[in-house]
Amino acid sequence: MEADVRETYTAAQGIETAYDADSHIMELPSFLKDFADPDLRDEIPEVSYSASIVTDEEVAVIVGQGGRHSAEHVAAQIALGDKLIEKSKEIQALGAFDSADRSKALDLLGFRKQLVFATHSVAMPFSPSSKLEHRLRYGAARAHNRHMAEFCKDDPRLMGVAVVPLDDPDLAMAELEFALSAGLKAAWVPHRPCGERSPGHVDLDPFWARLAETGTPFLLHVGGAPLQLAKAWMNNGRPPTKDWLGGGENLRTKDIALLHEGPEQFLTMMVLDGVLERHPALRGASVELGAGWVPELLRRLDWVVKHWSRNDANLQALRRKPSEQITQQLAFTPFVFEEVGALIDQSNEDLYLFSSDYPHIEGGRNPIGRFETALGERPAAVRDKFYADNFRRIFVDA
């Protein structure tokens, strides 16, 4: 095997052990249809790359090759060795949609474990539309979860992430049970009110209890709620701005500036509604949503509970400060351009997780190198928590 005679990416960066809290499948168009219930297959849409830098022509070539990269392409990718993460991106990346190739990629990357998220196939399960029929929303979720389980089943390093809409609590429980039985390792939930409920609603308490009982973390991730702000916020009487990829469909300047609001609101409700307090074994993480907002979240919730608990009976039941609950039960992945060392200094070293975002270009060409620069002269124990120990705290079986 080529990786046996090549230095892995992690080793080349001087990191002995790293767990990757974010990676992706680049789904081919039939990703959902191939695994959908037969009676729903015609109503489940193909996966679209219309809002992506990936072109229709690229996708068509791969589909025309039987849904595989050519042997020559795979060989060229493997030949990149420890430079794979630098040059292997998007749908052309090694293992972007083929599970056997993903194992080869992990051999070269050197990560002990890697969370695997979808990229484009969650649009229907996580749609904010209240008009979408539950049979389609949850049918698409089931198709996704079947396919994700199939992708990850042969390599224990691949930790498949299920999608579980929360719009219907009973159907959410049923989908969670399926995901657990399929061997998926975490439940990605939308970070917005679902079915006109707070995530701390009593109807959802059995869902959080089941996650806690089974040691299965819940995850928030970019794409779990609409990426873009309401159109009115963009209306400043000037020409529209382009997104960071040069188009108009992805994150624009104002979108990224306020991306934290959704996950911050969601996790605030999980604390103030007492979910983390009632279920101390529940674990969760916010992934690819930044972390610069976390230190202030801890400070704010602590003073909110301290002062508002005088009049709010719900807060009087809390026995741990919000900052303690969050530190003990949650974790966050910083973007590569955020100063994780400074975030640790402003909060604590137990809160943050390394992630590569492979094979997305957002993860950068050398994420470890950039994080190492941000960590500076901080001791090895801090680095161990960032690259490994905090991941193992959230994913207890990793």
C-alpha positions in Angstrom: 0.0 0.0 0.0 1.4 3.4 -1.0 0.7 4.9 2.5 3.2 2.4 4.0 6.1 4.1 2.2 4.9 7.7 2.5 4.7 10.0 5.4 1.1 10.8 6.4 -0.1 14.4 6.4 -0.5 14.4 10.2 3.0 13.0 10.7 4.5 15.5 8.2 3.0 18.3 10.4 4.5 16.8 13.6 1.1 15.6 15.0 1.1 12.0 16.3 -2.6 11.6 17.0 -5.5 13.6 15.4 -9.2 13.0 15.2 -11.0 14.9 12.4 -14.4 16.4 13.5 -15.5 17.4 10.0 -15.3 15.7 6.6 -17.7 15.3 3.7 -19.1 13.1 1.0 -19.5 14.8 -2.3 -22.7 13.1 -3.3 -23.4 12.0 -6.9 -26.8 12.9 -8.3 -28.6 9.6 -7.4 -27.3 9.6 -3.8 -30.8 9.8 -2.3 -32.8 8.1 -5.0 -30.7 5.0 -4.9 -31.5 4.4 -1.3 -35.0 5.8 -1.1 -38.1 3.7 -0.4 -39.5 2.6 -3.8 -42.8 4.4 -3.3 -40.9 7.7 -2.7 -38.2 7.4 -5.3 -39.9 9.4 -8.0 -40.5 12.3 -5.6 -37.0 12.5 -4.1 -34.9 14.9 -6.1 -31.5 14.3 -7.5 -28.6 16.0 -5.6 -27.9 19.3 -7.2 -24.6 21.1 -7.6 -26.2 24.3 -8.9 -24.9 26.3 -5.9 -21.4 24.8 -6.0 -18.1 25.4 -7.6 -18.4 21.9 -9.0 -19.6 22.0 -12.6 -22.3 19.9 -14.2 -19.7 18.7 -16.7 -17.4 17.4 -13.9 -20.3 15.5 -12.4 -21.4 14.1 -15.8 -17.9 12.8 -16.6 -17.9 10.9 -13.3 -21.4 9.5 -13.8 -20.4 8.4 -17.3 -17.5 6.4 -15.8 -20.0 4.4 -13.7 -19.8 6.7 -10.7 -16.1 6.3 -10.2 -12.9 8.3 -10.8 -10.7 6.7 -13.5 -7.9 4.5 -12.3 -5.4 7.1 -13.6 -7.0 9.8 -11.6 -7.0 7.7 -8.4 -3.3 6.8 -8.9 -2.4 10.5 -9.4 -4.3 11.4 -6.2 -2.5 8.7 -4.2 0.8 10.0 -5.6 0.2 13.3 -3.8 1.1 11.5 -0.6 1.2 13.9 2.4 0.2 16.8 0.0 -3.3 15.2 -0.6 -5.1 17.6 1.6 -3.5 20.5 -0.1 -4.4 19.6 -3.7 -7.3 17.0 -3.5 -10.5 19.0 -3.3 -14.2 18.8 -3.9 -15.6 16.1 -6.2 -12.2 15.4 -7.7 -10.8 14.5 -4.3 -9.7 11.0 -3.5 -12.6 9.3 -1.7 -15.1 12.1 -2.4 -17.8 9.6 -3.2 -16.2 6.2 -3.2 -15.8 4.6 0.2 -12.8 2.4 -0.8 -11.0 5.4 -2.1 -11.9 7.3 1.1 -10.0 4.6 3.1 -7.0 5.2 0.9 -7.3 8.9 1.6 -7.4 8.3 5.3 -4.2 6.2 5.0 -2.5 9.3 3.6 -4.1 11.8 5.9 -3.4 9.8 9.0 -6.5 10.7 11.1 -7.5 8.1 13.6 -11.2 8.8 13.1 -13.1 11.1 10.9 -16.7 12.3 11.1 -18.4 12.0 7.7 -21.2 14.5 6.8 -23.2 14.9 3.6 -22.7 18.0 1.5 -25.8 18.7 -0.7 -28.3 15.9 0.1 -29.6 17.5 3.3 -31.6 20.2 1.5 -34.9 18.3 1.7 -34.6 16.8 5.2 -33.6 20.1 6.6 -35.8 22.4 4.5 -37.4 25.1 6.6 -40.6 24.9 4.6 -43.6 24.0 6.8 -45.4 22.9 3.6 -43.0 20.0 2.9 -44.8 16.7 3.7 -43.3 14.8 6.5 -43.3 11.6 4.4 -40.9 13.3 2.0 -38.8 15.0 4.6 -38.3 11.9 6.6 -38.2 9.7 3.5 -35.2 11.7 2.3 -33.6 11.5 5.7 -34.0 7.7 5.7 -32.5 7.5 2.2 -29.5 9.6 3.3 -29.0 7.6 6.4 -29.0 4.3 4.6 -26.5 5.6 2.1 -24.3 7.1 4.8 -24.2 3.8 6.7 -23.3 2.0 3.5 -20.5 4.4 2.8 -18.9 4.0 6.2 -19.6 0.4 7.0 -16.3 -1.2 5.9 -13.8 1.2 7.7 -14.1 1.8 11.4 -12.2 5.1 11.1 -15.2 6.5 9.2 -17.9 7.8 11.6 -21.0 8.3 9.7 -23.3 11.2 10.7 -27.1 10.7 10.4 -29.5 13.5 9.6 -32.6 13.7 11.9 -35.2 16.4 11.3 -36.9 17.5 14.5 -40.2 18.7 12.9 -42.2 15.7 14.2 -40.9 14.3 17.5 -42.3 10.8 16.9 -40.8 10.6 13.5 -37.5 12.0 14.8 -37.4 9.2 17.4 -38.1 6.6 14.7 -35.3 8.0 12.5 -32.9 8.1 15.5 -33.6 4.4 16.2 -32.9 3.5 12.6 -29.7 5.5 12.6 -28.5 3.7 15.8 -29.4 0.3 14.3 -27.5 1.2 11.1 -24.3 1.9 13.1 -24.2 5.7 12.5 -22.3 7.5 15.2 -24.0 10.9 15.6 -27.2 12.7 14.8 -27.1 16.0 12.8 -30.1 18.1 13.8 -31.2 21.4 12.2 -30.3 24.5 14.3 -33.6 26.3 14.0 -37.0 25.9 15.6 -38.7 22.9 14.1 -42.4 22.4 14.2 -42.7 25.7 16.0 -40.9 24.2 19.0 -37.8 25.1 20.9 -35.3 22.2 21.0 -36.0 22.2 24.7 -39.7 21.5 24.2 -41.0 18.7 26.4 -42.1 16.8 23.3 -38.4 16.4 22.3 -37.1 15.4 25.7 -37.3 11.6 24.9 -35.1 12.3 21.9 -32.4 13.9 23.9 -32.7 11.2 26.6 -32.2 8.5 24.0 -29.1 10.2 22.7 -27.7 10.4 26.2 -28.6 6.8 27.0 -26.8 5.5 24.0 -23.8 7.9 24.2 -24.7 9.3 20.7 -23.8 13.0 20.3 -26.0 15.5 18.5 -24.3 17.7 16.0 -25.0 21.1 14.5 -23.4 21.9 11.2 -23.5 24.5 8.5 -26.3 23.6 6.2 -28.6 22.7 9.1 -30.4 26.0 8.6 -30.6 28.5 5.7 -27.2 29.8 4.9 -28.3 33.3 3.8 -29.9 36.2 5.7 -33.3 37.4 4.9 -33.3 39.4 1.6 -34.2 42.6 3.5 -30.9 42.7 5.2 -29.1 42.6 1.9 -31.2 45.5 0.5 -28.9 48.5 0.9 -29.7 50.2 -2.4 -26.4 49.0 -3.9 -25.6 46.2 -6.4 -25.6 42.8 -4.8 -22.3 41.4 -3.4 -20.9 38.1 -4.6 -20.4 35.2 -2.3 -16.9 33.9 -1.3 -16.8 31.6 -4.3 -17.6 34.4 -6.7 -21.3 33.6 -7.3 -24.4 34.5 -5.3 -25.7 31.3 -3.8 -23.3 30.7 -0.9 -22.1 32.7 2.1 -21.7 36.4 1.5 -20.0 38.9 3.7 -23.1 39.6 5.9 -24.0 35.9 6.0 -20.7 34.8 7.5 -20.7 37.7 9.9 -23.9 36.4 11.4 -23.5 32.7 10.8 -23.1 32.1 14.6 -26.6 33.4 15.4 -28.4 30.1 14.6 -26.2 27.7 16.6 -25.9 30.2 19.4 -29.7 30.5 19.7 -30.1 26.7 19.5 -27.5 26.0 22.2 -28.8 28.8 24.4 -32.2 27.1 24.3 -30.6 23.8 25.2 -29.2 25.4 28.3 -32.0 27.7 29.4 -34.7 25.0 28.8 -32.7 22.7 31.0 -31.9 20.0 28.4 -28.2 19.7 29.3 -29.0 19.9 33.0 -31.6 17.1 32.8 -29.3 14.9 30.7 -25.7 15.3 31.9 -24.6 12.4 29.8 -25.8 14.1 26.6 -22.9 15.3 24.4 -22.9 17.6 21.3 -20.8 19.6 19.0 -21.1 22.6 16.7 -19.2 21.9 13.5 -18.2 24.3 10.7 -20.1 27.1 12.3 -17.0 28.9 13.8 -16.1 29.2 17.4 -15.2 32.9 17.9 -18.6 33.4 19.5 -18.1 30.8 22.2 -16.2 32.6 24.9 -18.8 35.4 25.0 -21.6 32.8 25.0 -20.3 31.3 28.2 -20.0 34.7 29.9 -23.4 35.8 28.7 -25.3 32.7 29.8 -23.7 32.7 33.2 -24.8 36.3 34.0 -28.2 35.7 32.4 -28.8 32.8 34.8 -27.3 34.5 37.8 -29.6 37.6 37.5 -32.8 36.3 35.8 -33.1 33.2 38.0 -34.5 35.4 40.6 -37.7 35.6 38.6 -37.5 32.6 36.2 -38.5 29.4 38.0 -37.1 27.3 35.1 -33.6 28.7 35.8 -33.8 27.9 39.5 -33.6 24.2 38.7 -30.1 24.6 37.2 -27.4 23.2 39.5 -24.5 23.9 37.2 -23.6 27.2 35.7 -24.1 27.3 31.9 -20.4 27.6 31.3 -19.9 24.4 33.3 -22.6 22.6 31.3 -21.2 23.7 28.0 -17.6 22.9 28.9 -18.6 19.4 30.1 -21.0 18.5 27.4 -20.3 20.4 24.2 -17.4 21.2 21.8 -16.8 23.5 18.8 -14.7 23.5 15.7 -13.0 26.8 14.9 -12.5 27.9 11.3 -8.9 27.7 10.1 -8.7 31.5 10.0 -9.9 31.9 13.7 -7.3 32.3 16.4 -8.0 29.1 18.4 -5.2 29.9 20.9 -6.8 33.2 21.8 -10.2 31.5 22.1 -8.7 29.0 24.5 -7.2 31.9 26.6 -10.6 33.6 26.7 -12.5 30.4 27.7 -10.7 27.1 28.3 -8.9 24.3 26.4 -11.7 21.7 26.8 -14.0 23.4 24.3 -12.4 23.1 20.8 -12.0 20.4 18.2 -9.7 20.0 15.2 -11.4 19.6 11.9 -10.1 19.3 8.3 -13.3 19.8 6.3 -11.9 17.3 3.7 -12.4 17.5 0.8 -14.0 21.0 0.9 -11.8 23.9 -0.1 -13.1 25.8 3.0 -10.8 23.7 5.2 -7.7 25.2 3.6 -4.6 23.6 2.1 -2.9 23.0 5.5 -5.3 23.2 8.4 -2.9 21.7 10.9 -0.3 24.2 10.0 -2.6 27.1 10.4 -4.0 25.8 13.7 -0.4 25.2 14.9 0.5 28.8 14.2 -2.6 29.9 16.2 -1.7 27.6 19.1 1.8 29.1 19.3 3.8 28.2 22.3 1.0 26.6 24.3 1.9 23.3 26.0 1.6 19.8 24.5 -1.4 19.1 26.8 -3.4 21.9 25.2 -2.6 20.5 21.7 -3.5 17.0 22.8 -6.9 18.2 23.9 -7.5 20.1 20.6 -6.4 17.3 18.3 -7.6 14.2 20.2 -8.8 14.3 23.8 -11.8 16.7 23.4 -13.0 14.6 20.5 -12.8 11.4 22.6 -14.8 13.2 25.4 -17.7 13.9 23.0 -17.4 10.6 21.1 -16.8 8.3 24.0 -16.4 5.2 21.8 -13.8 6.8 19.5 
